Amino acid sequence: MQSLFTGNKRECPEPVRAEIEGHIPQWLQGTLIRNGPGMHKVGETVYNHWFDGMALLHSFTFQNGEVFYRSKYLRSDTYKSNIEANRIVVSEFGTMAYPDPCKNIFSKAVSYLANVIPDFTDNCLINIIKYGEDFFASSETNYIRRIDPRTLETLEKVDYTKYASLNLATSHPHYDEDGNTYNIGTSIAEKGKTKYMIVKIPNTKPDEEKKKNTCFKNCEILCSIPCRSLLNPSYYHSFGMTPNYVIFIEQPFKLNILKMMTASFKGLNWASCLGWYPDDKTYIHIIDRRTKKPLTGKFYTDALVVYHHVNAYEEDNHVVIDIIAYNNNSLYEMFYLENLTLQNREFEIKCKTFSLPTCRRFVIPLDHAKTTELGSNVCTLGNTTAYALKEKDGSVYCKPEVLFEGIELPRINYDYNGTKYRYIYASKVQWRPIPTKIIKCDIQTRSCLEWREDHCWPAEPVFVKLPDGKDEDDGVILSSIVSTDAKKSSFLLILDAKTFKELGRASVSADLHLDLHGIFIPEEELQAKKQCADFGGADYN
């Protein structure tokens, strides 16, 4: 268990051919890029939290039935500073660091006064996202790093604050059919206000870039939602989107801005600035993409913590929202390295405090009548046990239906994003937060198919659709599998998405790491990007 999370992984910067068992579909052409922490020790210093590690990108490229693997550390400014100093000098989520080990209280105070909102790390270790024709490594700060999807080379650093006043932003954007990208971020205490901002980044085409005008320069603020507290905005990791609405969940897992402003001065890490308020409500905001305004009316539910939205869609004047939710904030606590490196029995005892995730369905009535009797269910959508109760003050209390238990890292056929769908592909967890299975959940029948193998630790499953496929599950599932069996190499698993039977695996003699999220880029997109680069490319300076 310890080897999964501790130590540093070796890069594999040059492509190596994988050993194939079974077969790789000939139609599968493109590159799967994954992102996650790979280095947790620099010199004699060690990060406190697994989410702090230096970003290590790795990719699996499919070419005519063969697979080639490579990996590279993201050459962020954070990485360069740490390596040059041979110790951790840039603060991360769970680790506060100081460039000068002899820094005294006076110099800390000067730094604090000069940086009310601290400058965050550009160690973009969570996901790979697409803006325009380019791909970026991302985390949840105001910085993202452009990468070359073929070589994994680190390119320009982009600062959201140059285009919109976003101090924080998600690593899980949404895309429309025109290739435009939508994201949500937090603007902290700008002009005395803290707000959540929904932004649209247009898909700038190559012929529009003759003047080297980047897509970020055309960033559009679709809507802003006032935070309920100037100094305590909600934490969030993702959001939902349908053809007509954006769904934002404001949860009682909150960032304490005052604490963050003084964290460096007091020697606290960013994680200590997050607070869980179990007695508060969770508010569900529905923003109309046409009017660019939130719907009137207050929708809320009990306190919960959500990291990943599964999908959302509209049906019979309702918005259906599927999320993965927890009863508390114990997930973050579990991933401190001191917890992950506990001996087996101690780890089992610690895991008893872990709140298992559940897939919950909320059904929001868009036009509940003002004459509706108080205390009655204003949800009229059939085939669900979710309900919505009209209260005296006009607000609506939403009770979810639990669809599945113990699943996380959900993915779907993205062609069905924003529409009624049937299948969820996810990782399966049981008594601890570390996935041991990959699972296919059928919402219609409530049945599941699973893949597991002893001593194998699967990453988030990624669905890749079959060209010209007719059914929602026509395609394959890809998952990077870390093996702790000394007799077996780690490998990329390829499953038939319909039957969940193994088609093949691509084993590599490389140091695979547990990752977080990623993206599959079809070969035609890579070719289009190459043509864009030949045309002139984008300028982010």
Summary of the structure (lengths in Angstrom):
residues: 541
radius of gyration: 22.9
end to end distance: 43.4
largest distance: 68.3
contacts: 1798
relative contact order: 0.14
helix: 15%
strand: 41%
